[in-house]
Amino acid sequence: MEDAATPVSAQKQAASPRRAPSQQRSRERVERMLAAASALIAE
């Protein structure tokens, strides 16, 4: 039961085909880009 100790965000990153940025600022930038792309796709 290793998954119980793994944070949800780490599980999401592991499921992603992309490399997860290691720095917080980079993660925030990627999240903003993905949110913007999702908003454009949803239009």
C-alpha angles and dihedrals in degrees: 000000000000092000092069090065094044116093115242091241091056090051091052091049091049090053092051118093090218126081111258114236111246097211121077094228091052091049090051091050091050091048090052091049092049091047091051092048091049090051091051093048091048092056 
